[in-house]
Amino acid sequence: MFSLDGYRPVDLSPRIKPRIHRVDGSLEEGGTDPYGTPWIMHEGVFPGDNSLFTLYAAPEDDDTYHQERLTSHNGAHVQGGKGHISHWPGMPDDMLGLWEMPLETFVGEAAVCYLDELSPQPLEHADDYPRGVGWRMQSEKGDIRGIEILPKHLSAVKEGDIVLMSSPFEGLEQPWLSNETAKWLVQDRKIRMLGFEATGVDWQYNLKLQPPNNSPVRRTLLSANVPIAHPLVNIGSLSTDRVIYFGLPFNFEKFEASFIRAVAFEPKESHR
């Protein structure tokens, strides 16, 4: 009999307070997800029984979003390749949508890789760091930058694992996941899914390069049908490097991403 007795649930999903437009004309202010994206809702009335419902949408006069919009990329979500980047040049024809992936892709044993020992270092060469959007396009020798995550840093990862990855570092000091290490995770470790916090690991770099060199980590993972869950929280609070992970997407067709409630179950008596 399957049992979670002896395990402690740890919530990996951020709590988000929405900004809500009420039917009485009032506005309840809210917050944002870890990326700073606001969550805006619009209350309505069901005429059948005068009950209330709340749409995940912004009315046209909202000061934050001037137009109605709905996306499943807000808050903790998991994204697949089909319908998301399958139109990019160089993508394989056999990309799966989230709705086509087996459930065990999103549930099961997970390796916790909290890379707190990968302290940023001065660059020895100007090209030792990936160039990315929003930062200086060229690093210089001596700049303090995060270091490349190598397979030797991921010893907790076993074949077929889900992987949860983060660090205490932010911005330019985050360790970065190179495309070569992403390929190792896919080809050697055959991981099922990779989860990141909003900060901790730099993996969303080179977004605006010309294909096929744009977004190398996203290309490598999603083209191999390894979905990405983010922005998660509390990875650093886990006390063991092996947990049971649960984060199922909604069972919707043609959804390139889905909200999730990501949870890790760790042994009550455990130490990383």
ZATOR-979434 format. One record per atom (N, C-alpha, C, CB): x negated, y negated, z; residue in one letter. Coordinates in pm, whole numbers, padded with zeros to 5 digits, always signed. Atoms other than C-alpha are relative to their C-alpha. Glycine has a CB too. Example, Ala and Ser with C-alpha at 12.3 -4.5 7.8 and 13.67 -1.06 7.14 Angstrom:
<sites>
-00089+00119+00000A/-01230+00450+00780A/-00090-00120+00000A/+00099-00003+00125A/+00082+00119-00006S/-01367+00106+00714S/+00077-00109+00073S/-00041-00046-00142S/
</sites>
This chain:
<sites>
-00084+00119+00000M/+00000+00000+00000M/-00088-00125+00000M/+00096+00000+00122M/+00075+00125+00005F/-00137-00340-00098F/+00035-00087+00121F/+00028-00077-00131F/-00026+00084-00116S/-00176-00570+00202S/-00105-00110+00008S/-00001+00084+00130S/+00091+00112-00025L/-00328-00911+00278L/-00024-00019+00150L/+00056-00128-00062L/+00034+00003-00143D/-00349-00832+00649D/-00152-00009+00014D/+00056+00126+00074D/+00143+00018-00018G/-00688-00945+00768G/-00059-00108-00087G/-00070+00127-00026G/+00046+00108+00088Y/-00708-01225+00511Y/+00066-00132+00040Y/+00030+00033-00148Y/-00049+00135-00027R/-00665-01599+00557R/+00020-00073-00132R/-00099-00077+00092R/-00019+00076+00123P/-00506-01801+00275P/-00061-00140+00011P/+00150-00011-00032P/+00057+00134+00008V/-00693-02117+00172V/+00055-00065-00126V/-00158+00004-00002V/-00061+00069+00113D/-00510-02364-00049D/-00108-00068-00084D/+00104-00104+00049D/+00096+00061+00093L/-00720-02461-00353L/+00066-00106-00088L/-00065+00106-00087L/-00072+00098+00080S/-00454-02692-00499S/+00012-00132+00075S/+00140+00053-00038S/-00013+00129-00067P/-00458-03065-00420P/+00146-00035+00022P/-00068-00110-00081P/-00135+00052-00026R/-00147-03214-00258R/+00012-00136-00070R/+00028-00012+00155R/-00020+00124+00074I/-00012-03491-00481I/+00135-00061+00038I/-00007+00025-00154I/-00123+00071-00031K/+00244-03749-00377K/+00045-00078-00123K/-00020-00096+00122K/-00041+00066+00124P/+00449-03863-00677P/+00051-00142+00023P/+00108+00082-00068P/-00065+00131+00008R/+00559-04215-00765R/+00138+00026-00059R/-00083-00104-00087R/-00135-00040+00040I/+00940-04182-00790I/+00089-00122-00021I/+00062+00093+00106I/-00104+00098+00030H/+01197-04408-00958H/+00134+00061+00042H/+00000-00040-00153H/-00125-00052-00053R/+01518-04350-00757R/+00119-00057-00077R/+00011-00033+00149R/-00120+00043+00073V/+01870-04375-00901V/+00057-00129+00057V/+00105+00110+00004V/-00051+00124-00058D/+01946-04662-00661D/-00086-00121-00037D/+00008+00013+00152D/+00085+00109+00045G/+01676-04870-00829G/-00126-00019+00082G/+00077-00125+00000G/+00120+00014-00083S/+01416-04831-00556S/-00116+00079-00059S/+00028+00048+00144S/+00121-00066+00048L/+01059-04721-00621L/-00082+00046+00120L/-00082-00095-00090L/+00087-00055-00103E/+00864-04491-00391E/-00140+00017-00058E/+00055+00136+00054E/+00136-00007+00050E/+00493-04539-00442E/-00063+00135+00033E/-00084-00114+00057E/+00067-00127-00020G/+00274-04232-00475G/-00149-00013-00018G/+00054+00104-00093G/+00144-00002+00016G/-00084-04129-00531G/-00040+00059-00134G/-00064+00079+00112G/+00053-00058+00124T/-00295-03957-00793T/-00057+00138+00027T/-00107-00091-00062T/+00071-00127-00016D/-00453-03621-00857D/-00149-00030+00015D/+00027+00096-00122D/+00143+00028-00024P/-00830-03578-00797P/-00071-00069-00115P/-00071+00128+00030P/+00059+00073+00112Y/-00903-03718-01144Y/+00051-00143-00009Y/+00030+00072-00130Y/-00055+00135+00003G/-00707-04035-01063G/+00121-00015-00088G/-00104-00094-00044G/-00117+00006+00087T/-00410-03946-01283T/+00127-00007+00084T/+00004+00122-00093T/-00123+00012-00080P/-00076-04064-01140P/+00103+00104-00039P/+00059-00139-00014P/-00109-00095+00019W/+00218-03830-01102W/+00130-00078+00017W/-00009+00121+00102W/-00115+00090+00000I/+00536-04018-01193I/+00127+00080-00028I/-00017-00113-00103I/-00125-00073+00013M/+00893-03891-01156M/+00117-00097-00005M/+00018+00099+00117M/-00119+00083+00026H/+01236-04024-01243H/+00123+00077+00047H/+00011-00038-00152H/-00116-00068-00058E/+01541-03930-01036E/+00124-00020-00088E/+00027-00053+00141E/-00124+00006+00075G/+01872-03853-01203G/+00112+00069+00074G/-00019+00062-00138G/-00119-00058-00060V/+02224-03735-01126V/+00061+00100-00097V/+00104-00110+00037V/-00070-00100+00080F/+02383-03414-01255F/+00150-00025+00016F/-00038+00147+00043F/-00141+00039-00014P/+02743-03516-01332P/+00092+00115+00040P/+00048-00059-00128P/-00087-00112-00033G/+02878-03164-01281G/+00038+00007+00146G/-00066+00127-00040G/-00030-00011-00144D/+02850-03176-00903D/-00061-00115+00081D/-00051+00133+00053D/+00057+00117-00066N/+02684-03512-00825N/-00127+00032+00078N/+00102-00062+00093N/+00128-00032-00064S/+02360-03340-00720S/-00112-00079-00068S/-00029+00153-00006S/+00113+00074+00053L/+02023-03505-00773L/-00105+00094-00056L/-00060-00089+00109L/+00116-00072+00053F/+01731-03384-00982F/-00109-00104-00026F/+00036+00080-00131F/+00113+00090+00024T/+01387-03532-01045T/-00080+00050-00119T/-00090-00012+00125T/+00077-00032+00119L/+01222-03532-01387L/-00146-00041+00019L/+00060-00068-00123L/+00140+00039+00004Y/+00847-03534-01424Y/-00017-00089-00122Y/-00097+00126-00004Y/+00002+00092+00112A/+00858-03843-01643A/+00000-00142+00052A/+00121+00023-00093A/+00001+00142-00036A/+00804-04220-01635A/+00097-00075-00091A/-00143-00059-00012A/-00086+00084+00084P/+01074-04461-01753P/-00083-00105-00074P/+00108-00069+00084P/+00074+00091+00087E/+00975-04717-02016E/-00055-00122+00074E/+00087-00046-00112E/+00044+00121-00069D/+00940-04998-01763D/-00096+00028+00115D/+00120-00075+00052D/+00093-00031-00108D/+00698-04817-01531D/-00131-00077-00019D/-00028+00152+00006D/+00120+00085+00009D/+00397-05036-01449D/-00127+00082-00022D/-00014-00083+00126D/+00119-00082+00013T/+00153-04743-01446T/-00006+00068-00136T/-00005+00104+00111T/-00012-00057+00134Y/+00268-04554-01754Y/+00116-00072-00069Y/+00025+00156+00006Y/-00104+00081+00065H/+00457-04778-01993H/+00093+00083-00087H/-00063-00108-00084H/-00087-00084+00081Q/+00606-04487-02180Q/+00022+00134+00068Q/-00060+00020-00140Q/-00030-00131-00057E/+00770-04160-02087E/-00101+00102-00049E/+00145+00044-00036E/+00096-00102+00041R/+00521-03875-02086R/+00009+00118+00095R/-00143-00057-00003R/-00003-00124-00076L/+00503-03517-01967L/-00120+00083-00043L/+00135+00078-00022L/+00115-00085+00032T/+00185-03314-01946T/-00023+00098+00113T/-00126-00085-00025T/+00029-00102-00100S/+00091-02995-01768S/-00147+00000+00037S/+00041+00139-00051S/+00141+00013-00036H/-00271-03114-01730H/-00019-00086+00124H/-00078-00059-00116H/+00012+00075-00125N/-00195-03309-01411N/-00013+00095+00118N/+00120-00094+00019N/+00016-00084-00119G/-00298-03174-01072G/-00068+00131-00035G/+00136+00028+00064G/+00063-00129+00025A/-00427-02818-01040A/+00071+00070-00115A/+00004+00088+00128A/-00058-00067+00116H/-00375-02646-01373H/-00104+00094-00060H/+00048-00103-00106H/+00088-00089+00074V/-00519-02372-01589V/+00025-00023-00147V/+00023+00150+00040V/-00013+00026+00144Q/-00587-02425-01958Q/-00063+00114-00079Q/-00067-00134-00037Q/+00051-00099+00092G/-00635-02180-02240G/-00041-00066-00130G/+00105+00110-00026G/+00050+00055+00125G/-00768-02221-02592G/+00106-00020-00106G/-00105+00088-00054G/-00099+00007+00107K/-00473-02152-02820K/+00095-00116+00022K/+00078+00132-00010K/-00084+00117-00011G/-00279-02468-02886G/-00068-00118+00067G/+00122+00034+00075G/+00074+00106-00068H/-00543-02671-02703H/-00121-00043-00084H/-00046+00048+00139H/+00114+00032+00085I/-00866-02652-02903I/-00011+00095-00119I/-00129+00004+00082I/+00007-00098+00109S/-00780-02380-03155S/-00006-00067-00138S/+00120+00093+00005S/+00006+00073+00127H/-00761-02648-03426H/-00138-00058-00026H/+00104-00111-00002H/+00134+00053+00020W/-01124-02751-03375W/-00076+00085-00102W/-00077-00005+00133W/+00085-00078+00092P/-01370-02651-03649P/-00088+00098+00077P/-00087-00093-00086P/+00087-00101-00060G/-01554-02331-03566G/+00066+00089+00103G/-00114-00065+00061G/-00068-00083-00099M/-01291-02181-03335M/+00045+00133-00063M/+00120-00075+00059M/-00040-00131+00054P/-01211-01807-03375P/+00151+00009-00021P/-00047+00112+00093P/-00143-00018+00030D/-00878-01688-03510D/+00073+00079+00108D/+00016+00070-00133D/-00064-00087-00097D/-00814-01452-03219D/+00014-00064+00139D/-00078+00130+00013D/-00023+00067-00128M/-00777-01716-02946M/+00137+00035+00054M/-00014-00153-00016M/-00127-00032-00065L/-00507-01627-02695L/+00056-00123+00069L/-00018+00114+00100L/-00066+00098-00085G/-00252-01855-02536G/+00011+00054+00140G/+00137-00036-00055G/-00015-00045-00138L/-00204-01845-02162L/+00108+00106+00013L/+00032-00119+00091L/-00113-00092-00008W/+00125-01663-02217W/-00032+00138-00058W/+00119-00059-00073W/+00039-00127+00060E/-00059-01388-02407E/-00107+00072+00081E/-00050-00023-00142E/+00105-00061-00080M/-00325-01319-02144M/+00059+00090+00107M/-00087-00108+00063M/-00051-00088-00107P/-00283-01031-01897P/-00001-00071+00134P/-00084+00129+00008P/-00012+00067-00129L/-00180-01130-01546L/-00127+00011+00083L/+00117+00059+00077L/+00121-00016-00080E/-00503-00993-01399E/-00107-00101-00038E/-00054+00141-00016E/+00091+00110+00033T/-00682-01278-01579T/-00002-00103+00112T/+00040-00065-00132T/-00019+00109-00094F/-00552-01508-01305F/+00010+00046+00146F/+00124-00077-00036F/-00014-00055-00135V/-00542-01278-01001V/-00108+00106+00021V/+00142+00059+00023V/+00093-00108-00030G/-00809-01068-00834G/-00125-00048+00071G/-00038+00071-00125G/+00124+00031-00070E/-01160-01062-00694E/-00071-00117-00066E/-00092+00123+00003E/+00067+00119+00050A/-01348-01388-00726A/-00131-00021+00073A/+00091-00124+00016A/+00128+00039-00056A/-01706-01494-00672A/+00004-00149+00030A/-00118+00034-00096A/+00005+00141-00041V/-01750-01821-00481V/-00144-00048-00016V/+00050-00019+00148V/+00133+00055+00026C/-02047-02019-00611C/-00001-00146+00043C/-00040+00014-00151C/+00010+00136-00052Y/-02087-02323-00388Y/-00148-00037+00002Y/+00066-00013+00144Y/+00140+00021+00033L/-02413-02468-00512L/-00060-00116+00079L/-00015-00026-00149L/+00048+00109-00085D/-02512-02684-00216D/-00152-00004+00008D/+00058+00014+00139D/+00146+00000-00004E/-02878-02584-00250E/-00061-00060-00127E/-00051+00141+00020E/+00053+00055+00126L/-02909-02732-00602L/-00005-00152+00009L/+00088+00044-00121L/+00013+00145-00020S/-03019-03078-00492S/-00052-00066-00128S/-00095-00030+00119S/+00048+00071+00119P/-03070-03336-00769P/-00149-00030+00010P/+00079-00130-00020P/+00145+00020+00006Q/-03428-03393-00881Q/-00033-00108-00104Q/-00072+00133-00034Q/+00044+00092+00105P/-03623-03657-01077P/-00026+00076-00130P/-00127-00076+00044P/+00021-00065+00128L/-03626-03572-01446L/-00147-00006-00039L/+00087-00066-00109L/+00136-00002+00052E/-03961-03464-01588E/-00001-00042-00146E/-00061+00140+00016E/-00010+00037+00141H/-03842-03518-01944H/+00135-00067-00022H/-00017+00124-00093H/-00122+00079+00021A/-03580-03760-02075A/+00116+00083-00052A/-00028-00112-00097A/-00107-00080+00058D/-03386-03486-02252D/+00034+00122+00085D/-00038+00044-00139D/-00031-00111-00088D/-03358-03255-01950D/+00143-00004+00052D/-00096+00002+00116D/-00135+00018-00054Y/-03005-03377-01884Y/+00096-00024-00116Y/+00004-00119+00101Y/-00094+00018+00113P/-02695-03357-02111P/+00050-00144-00006P/+00119+00097+00013P/-00054+00134+00020R/-02579-03685-02256R/+00151+00010-00010R/-00059-00068-00126R/-00145-00013-00004G/-02212-03749-02194G/+00071-00133-00006G/+00042+00072+00124G/-00084+00117+00012V/-01928-03992-02232V/+00004-00076+00132V/+00142+00039-00043V/-00015+00083-00118G/-01916-04282-01988G/-00129-00023+00076G/+00099+00060+00090G/+00128+00019-00066W/-02279-04257-01882W/-00099-00054-00103W/-00052+00133+00063W/+00106+00042+00089R/-02599-04401-02025R/-00031+00111-00100R/-00126-00040+00079R/+00013-00104+00101M/-02647-04219-02353M/-00136+00070+00005M/+00023-00060-00137M/+00132-00061-00006Q/-03017-04154-02288Q/-00054-00009+00141Q/-00095-00068-00099Q/+00067+00000-00130S/-03167-04050-01956S/-00146-00037-00019S/+00014+00137+00069S/+00140+00036+00004E/-03514-04164-01871E/-00079+00082+00101E/-00018-00151+00027E/+00085-00075-00092K/-03806-03988-01705K/+00002-00066+00136K/-00145+00008-00054K/-00005+00052-00135G/-03783-04024-01329G/+00140-00022+00053G/-00074-00126+00007G/-00139+00013-00046D/-03403-04060-01318D/+00035+00117+00090D/+00098-00008-00120D/-00048-00106-00088I/-03244-03864-01033I/+00125+00060-00063I/+00028-00053+00144I/-00112-00065+00070R/-03014-03614-01201R/+00023+00140+00058R/-00028+00008-00155R/-00028-00137-00037G/-02842-03287-01126G/-00081+00097-00085G/+00149+00030-00014G/+00082-00096+00072I/-03027-02975-01231I/+00089+00104-00069I/-00100+00069+00095I/-00073-00100+00078E/-02920-02705-01475E/+00032+00122+00085E/-00081+00041-00123E/-00041-00124-00067I/-02722-02414-01330I/-00045+00118-00085I/+00155+00003+00023I/+00054-00115+00071L/-02900-02094-01427L/+00061+00128+00055L/-00153+00004+00012L/-00053-00127-00050P/-02793-01729-01397P/-00054+00039+00137P/-00031+00109-00097P/+00058-00038-00130K/-03030-01688-01100K/+00072-00070+00115K/-00149-00034+00004K/-00074+00072-00104H/-02814-01940-00909H/+00138+00062+00024H/+00015-00146-00038H/-00136-00056-00003L/-02502-01727-00966L/-00004+00148+00035L/+00072-00021-00136L/+00019-00141-00035S/-02605-01404-00798S/+00125+00065+00057S/-00113+00013+00099S/-00123-00057-00056A/-02262-01362-00637A/+00094+00053-00107A/+00072-00104+00084A/-00093-00035+00107V/-02099-01311-00977V/-00024+00143-00046V/-00014-00096-00117V/+00004-00136+00050K/-02020-00951-01066K/+00077+00010-00131K/+00059+00097+00104K/-00068-00019+00127E/-01898-00814-01396E/+00151+00005+00020E/-00049+00128-00069E/-00145+00001-00006G/-01530-00888-01451G/+00059-00093+00104G/+00048+00136+00026G/-00048+00089-00104D/-01506-01151-01178D/+00080-00119-00055D/-00116-00051+00081D/-00040+00139+00007I/-01302-01465-01154I/-00108-00078+00074I/+00145-00025+00063I/+00108+00078-00061V/-01551-01742-01064V/+00053-00135+00044V/-00118-00017-00098V/-00032+00131-00055L/-01496-02046-00841L/-00132-00071+00026L/+00086+00012+00132L/+00130+00065+00000M/-01774-02303-00874M/+00012-00146+00041M/-00066+00011-00137M/+00003+00140-00041S/-01852-02632-00701S/-00131-00028+00073S/+00122-00035+00091S/+00115+00042-00081S/-02113-02827-00501S/+00040-00126+00074S/-00127-00024-00089S/-00033+00123-00070P/-02121-03123-00261P/-00042-00126-00075P/-00064+00000+00135P/+00056+00115+00071F/-02276-03350-00526F/+00102-00062-00094F/-00125+00042-00079F/-00093+00073+00084E/-02102-03612-00737E/-00074-00072-00112E/+00082-00100+00083E/+00055+00085+00106G/-02155-03810-01056G/-00120+00061-00068G/-00036-00133+00054G/+00119-00044+00070L/-02497-03789-01216L/-00083+00100+00079L/-00084-00118-00034L/+00077-00092-00084E/-02625-03581-00923E/+00060+00140+00003E/-00007-00054+00141E/-00059-00133+00005Q/-02395-03287-00993Q/-00089+00097-00078Q/+00141-00005-00062Q/+00062-00100+00087P/-02564-02967-01111P/+00088+00023-00122P/-00024+00134+00076P/-00078-00010+00122W/-02459-02904-01468W/-00007+00141-00059W/-00048-00102-00102W/-00013-00133+00059L/-02339-02589-01639L/-00038-00008-00147L/+00145+00056+00017L/+00045+00003+00140S/-02536-02543-01960S/+00080+00099-00083S/-00150+00030-00009S/-00069-00092+00090N/-02389-02374-02262N/-00063+00138+00004N/-00001-00054-00144N/+00067-00129-00007E/-02651-02101-02231E/+00048+00081+00120E/-00153-00019+00006E/-00049-00071-00118T/-02536-02016-01878T/+00147+00036-00015T/-00021-00084+00126T/-00140-00034+00027A/-02171-02032-01986A/+00008+00125-00087A/+00072-00119-00068A/+00003-00118+00085K/-02253-01779-02257K/-00038+00124+00081K/-00098-00019-00117K/+00037-00112-00087W/-02421-01558-01994W/+00119+00046+00083W/-00117-00040+00092W/-00118-00037-00078L/-02107-01570-01781L/+00100+00078-00085L/+00067-00126+00057L/-00095-00065+00089V/-01898-01466-02082V/-00051+00135-00049V/+00031-00090-00119V/+00051-00118+00069Q/-02124-01211-02248Q/-00060+00104+00095Q/-00104-00042-00100Q/+00065-00094-00092D/-02320-01057-01958D/+00093+00037+00115D/-00129-00061+00054D/-00086-00026-00115R/-02080-01095-01665R/+00146+00022-00037R/-00010-00113+00097R/-00136-00024+00049K/-01762-01084-01874K/+00106-00052+00098K/+00022+00150-00026K/-00092+00058-00098I/-01584-01316-01633I/+00139-00018-00061I/-00053-00135+00052I/-00139+00012+00046R/-01206-01348-01653R/+00050-00144-00001R/+00090+00083+00087R/-00046+00137-00012M/-01156-01710-01547M/-00106-00078+00077M/+00139-00009+00071M/+00094+00084-00072L/-01363-02004-01421L/+00074-00120+00057L/-00116-00047-00092L/-00068+00110-00067G/-01238-02258-01167G/-00099-00102+00053G/+00085+00053+00113G/+00085+00110-00044F/-01389-02599-01087F/+00079-00096+00088F/-00061-00073-00120F/-00056+00117-00066E/-01325-02881-00843E/-00014-00119-00094E/-00071-00027+00137E/+00008+00119+00085A/-01285-03233-00983A/-00144-00050-00009A/+00091-00112+00055A/+00142+00030+00002T/-01646-03305-00884T/-00073+00117+00063T/-00031-00134+00076T/+00082-00108-00054G/-01929-03074-00794G/-00083+00067-00106G/+00087+00102+00068G/+00070-00058+00113V/-02024-02928-01130V/+00034-00080-00124V/+00037+00152-00020V/-00022+00072+00126D/-02071-03123-01452D/+00012+00102-00113D/-00115-00102-00028D/-00021-00092+00113W/-01919-02919-01733W/+00072-00068-00116W/+00080+00123+00046W/-00073+00072+00106Q/-01719-03179-01930Q/-00089-00110-00059Q/+00132-00061+00056Q/+00092+00095+00061Y/-02003-03343-02119Y/-00004+00021-00151Y/-00141+00014+00061Y/+00009-00003+00147N/-02076-03416-02487N/+00137+00015-00065N/-00092+00115-00046N/-00137-00013+00050L/-01703-03457-02544L/+00018-00061-00138L/+00097-00064+00097L/-00023+00076+00123K/-01737-03698-02834K/-00101+00029-00111K/-00003-00147+00031K/+00091-00037+00108L/-02012-03532-03035L/+00080+00060-00116L/-00107+00100+00050L/-00066-00059+00115Q/-01927-03413-03382Q/+00002+00153+00013Q/-00071-00042-00130Q/-00005-00146-00004P/-01810-03050-03404P/-00104+00057-00096P/+00142+00052-00036P/-00037-00091-00109P/-01931-02786-03356P/-00077-00023+00130P/-00020+00141-00043P/+00082+00026-00118N/-02148-02953-03089N/+00077-00068+00113N/-00118-00085-00037N/-00078+00067-00104N/-01867-03120-02894N/+00047+00100+00105N/+00120-00073-00061N/-00055-00078-00112S/-01753-02990-02554S/-00051+00144+00002S/+00153+00000-00007S/+00055-00136+00015P/-01991-02690-02554P/+00053+00100+00102P/-00149-00005+00011P/-00046-00096-00101V/-01876-02534-02225V/+00145+00039-00026V/-00015-00059+00142V/-00140-00031+00030R/-01507-02562-02310R/+00009+00091-00124R/+00081-00130-00022R/+00001-00083+00121R/-01577-02418-02656R/-00038+00145+00033R/-00098-00058-00105R/+00050-00135-00029T/-01772-02120-02519T/+00102+00079+00081T/-00132-00008+00076T/-00092-00073-00086L/-01524-02028-02247L/+00132+00029-00069L/+00026-00078+00127L/-00134-00018+00055L/-01194-02085-02424L/-00001+00083-00128L/+00064-00135-00026L/+00006-00083+00121S/-01307-01929-02752S/-00014+00147+00034S/-00116-00044-00088S/+00010-00138-00047A/-01381-01613-02551A/+00120+00040+00085A/-00129+00019+00081A/-00124-00025-00077N/-01034-01630-02390N/-00027+00008+00150N/+00066+00128-00047N/+00025+00019-00143V/-01178-01726-02051V/+00062-00134+00038V/-00156+00005+00035V/-00065+00126-00033P/-00935-01988-01916P/-00073-00075+00111P/+00144+00024+00041P/+00065+00089-00097I/-01044-02281-01700I/+00106-00059+00091I/-00081-00113-00072I/-00090+00059-00100A/-00867-02386-01378A/-00069-00119+00066A/+00042+00106+00107A/+00056+00120-00061H/-00923-02738-01245H/+00110-00105+00012H/-00120-00055-00083H/+00099+00020-00104P/-00926-02968-01051P/+00046+00068+00129P/-00025-00149+00024P/-00030-00070-00124L/-00930-02736-00751L/-00060-00077+00119L/-00054+00145-00004L/+00055+00060-00122V/-01012-02831-00391V/-00039+00113+00096V/+00104-00097+00067V/+00031-00087-00114N/-01160-02666-00080N/-00088+00119-00033N/+00127+00051+00059N/+00091-00111+00029I/-01402-02434-00259I/-00114+00003+00101I/-00055-00010-00143I/+00109+00007-00095G/-01674-02557-00025G/+00038+00043+00140G/-00052-00138+00005G/-00043-00041-00134S/-01463-02466+00278S/+00007+00151+00015S/+00135-00060+00032S/-00006-00145-00007L/-01460-02096+00190L/-00124+00053+00070L/+00015+00062-00141L/+00109-00046-00086S/-01674-01901+00434S/-00066+00128-00050S/+00052+00023+00140S/+00058-00121+00056T/-01760-01607+00210T/-00017-00018-00149T/+00087+00125+00031T/+00020+00012+00144D/-01888-01561-00143D/+00086+00098-00080D/-00147+00021-00034D/-00095-00089+00068R/-01616-01302-00222R/+00139-00025+00058R/-00042+00150+00015R/-00138+00023-00042V/-01243-01383-00207V/+00093+00067-00100V/+00031-00153+00012V/-00105-00038+00095I/-00918-01275-00366I/+00067-00129-00046I/+00105+00099+00066I/-00054+00124+00058Y/-00791-01547-00598Y/+00137+00025-00060Y/-00096-00057-00107Y/-00135-00007+00059F/-00431-01614-00702F/+00032-00137-00058F/+00108+00043+00106F/-00035+00127+00063G/-00335-01883-00952G/+00068+00022-00134G/-00124-00086-00018G/-00070-00038+00122L/-00073-01776-01205L/+00056-00120-00075L/+00113+00097+00032L/-00068+00102+00080P/+00040-01997-01494P/+00149+00033-00014P/-00065-00013-00139P/-00140-00024+00032F/+00409-02039-01574F/+00009+00090-00123F/+00076-00133-00023F/-00019-00093+00112N/+00545-01781-01818N/+00072-00072-00115N/+00082+00125+00046N/-00054+00078+00110F/+00605-02036-02096F/-00082+00027-00126F/+00000-00151+00034F/+00071-00012+00126E/+00519-01978-02459E/-00044-00138-00049E/+00088+00069-00106E/+00052+00120+00066K/+00311-02237-02648K/-00036-00110+00098K/+00103-00052-00099K/+00051+00094-00100F/+00196-02405-02325F/-00151+00015+00001F/+00061+00026+00142F/+00147-00010+00004E/-00174-02484-02370E/-00061-00012+00140E/-00057-00109-00090E/+00043+00008-00139A/-00198-02554-01994A/+00123+00016+00088A/-00073-00135+00030A/-00112-00021-00091S/+00015-02479-01691S/-00039-00042+00141S/+00044+00147-00001S/+00018+00023-00142F/+00052-02608-01338F/-00021+00135+00070F/+00122-00076+00060F/+00019-00120-00081I/-00069-02354-01081I/-00003-00039+00147I/-00131+00074-00040I/+00030+00013-00142R/-00070-02312-00705R/-00113+00097+00026R/+00127+00030+00092R/+00119-00084-00015A/-00423-02183-00662A/-00027+00026+00148A/-00122-00066-00068A/+00023-00039-00138V/-00493-01991-00342V/-00113+00103+00003V/+00129+00058+00065V/+00102-00101-00023A/-00797-01800-00217A/+00031+00070+00133A/-00143-00064+00003A/-00017-00079-00122F/-00760-01520+00038F/-00137+00050+00043F/+00100+00120-00022F/+00130-00041-00049E/-01076-01479+00245E/+00016+00084+00126E/-00088-00122+00028E/-00008-00080-00124P/-01143-01222+00518P/-00005-00090+00123P/-00116+00104+00005P/-00003+00082-00121K/-01065-01363+00860K/-00133-00001+00072K/+00107+00049+00093K/+00133-00006-00061E/-01405-01251+00982E/-00101+00005-00113E/-00015+00123+00096E/+00090+00003+00115S/-01644-01367+00714S/-00095-00118+00013S/+00078-00008-00132S/+00099+00107+00002H/-01954-01578+00661H/-00071+00007-00134H/-00102+00013+00120H/+00071+00004+00125R/-02111-01694+00335R/-00149+00007+00025R/+00036-00126-00079R/
</sites>
